[in-house]
Amino acid sequence: MGTVVLVHGIWNEEQGVPPREAARHKADDAAKRLRQGLDAAHLTHVAVPPLVMAYYAHQLTDGFRSDAQSAGEDVLEDLTPAQTAEALEWLRAAGAREPDDSQAAFLAPLRWTLGRLVAQRAPDSPPGARQRLTELLSRLVVATVRDLDSYTSRPGRRTLIRQTVADAIRDSGARVVVAHSLGSVVAYETLHAHPDLELDLLLTLGSPLGLPAMLRKLDPEPVAGRGSRPPGVRHWTNIADLGDLVAIPPRLGGAFPVDRHHTTDIGLFDPHTLGGYLADGLTAAALAPYLDGS
């Protein structure tokens, strides 16, 4: 059975663990979740393929950990003014209302906008649940904006990370790549930078490729607002959870030549993790036809 390469997104650094070992841990965890997804899709006869994690989290960080924030801390204040502006643009693209003239909106526009978005998306949730969701999404926003900036603002780092992913694909002989979150950006750029890599399937999950800030920073730069298919990719499928704040817009804004778009619902409090996507039957069903013996 052919190997599948996974390209992770945010919140994946294992500090103090050698990269090769961290990659193995994450591949093992992913295999368990994909087994759940195959079973959920009634594909019990399909075996989980060998999985290789293209692990680059250790190459991305600047000495901070996006997932290490305490629950009560206002993590949104840690963003730079430029990052805050990008986060506001992102939340408005997700449908958040424009700030009003209230003092709260003036003093903390990002927190106010995020709170309004949570109220719009979960209008019937009790206050405690809304608070937990706001805190979760605050950490998600900070981690995503920081990691996107960390990846795109350092040319040397960007090249190094792409090489890590290219090596994982080339060394494993994989013909299928599953790229999640920021990993979908990394995979897209890697496949353009290494046109000799040929894939039967690129499966992107919870992708931020369509975010306005991402379109401005992407390499290669979109032409007339449209990105191009990596030359070695035969088929491209994109899956987004309807509540995934990172996957805005879910169909990548119509800016990329994706063959099939699918939306799913993996839960209000787990709308973005790689494990959540792999355990979803829709992801497993999209992947199964490309697995030998399926």
HELIX and SHEET records of a PDB file:
HELIX    1   1 PRO A   19  ALA A   40  1                                  22    
HELIX    2   2 ALA A   57  LEU A   60  1                                   4    
HELIX    3   3 VAL A   75  ASP A   78  5                                   4    
HELIX    4   4 PRO A   81  ALA A   93  1                                  13    
HELIX    5   5 GLN A  103  LEU A  107  1                                   5    
HELIX    6   6 PRO A  109  ARG A  121  1                                  13    
HELIX    7   7 PRO A  127  THR A  152  1                                  26    
HELIX    8   8 PRO A  155  SER A  172  1                                  18    
HELIX    9   9 LEU A  182  ALA A  193  1                                  12    
HELIX   10  10 PRO A  212  LYS A  217  1                                   6    
HELIX   11  11 LEU A  252  GLY A  254  5                                   3    
HELIX   12  12 LEU A  274  LEU A  278  1                                   5    
HELIX   13  13 GLY A  281  LEU A  287  1                                   7    
HELIX   14  14 ALA A  288  TYR A  290  5                                   3    
SHEET    1   A 6 LEU A  51  ALA A  54  0                                        
SHEET    2   A 6 VAL A   4  VAL A   7  1                                        
SHEET    3   A 6 VAL A 176  HIS A 180  1                                        
SHEET    4   A 6 LEU A 201  LEU A 205  1                                        
SHEET    5   A 6 TRP A 236  ASP A 241  1                                        
SHEET    6   A 6 ARG A 260  THR A 264  1                                        
END                                                                             
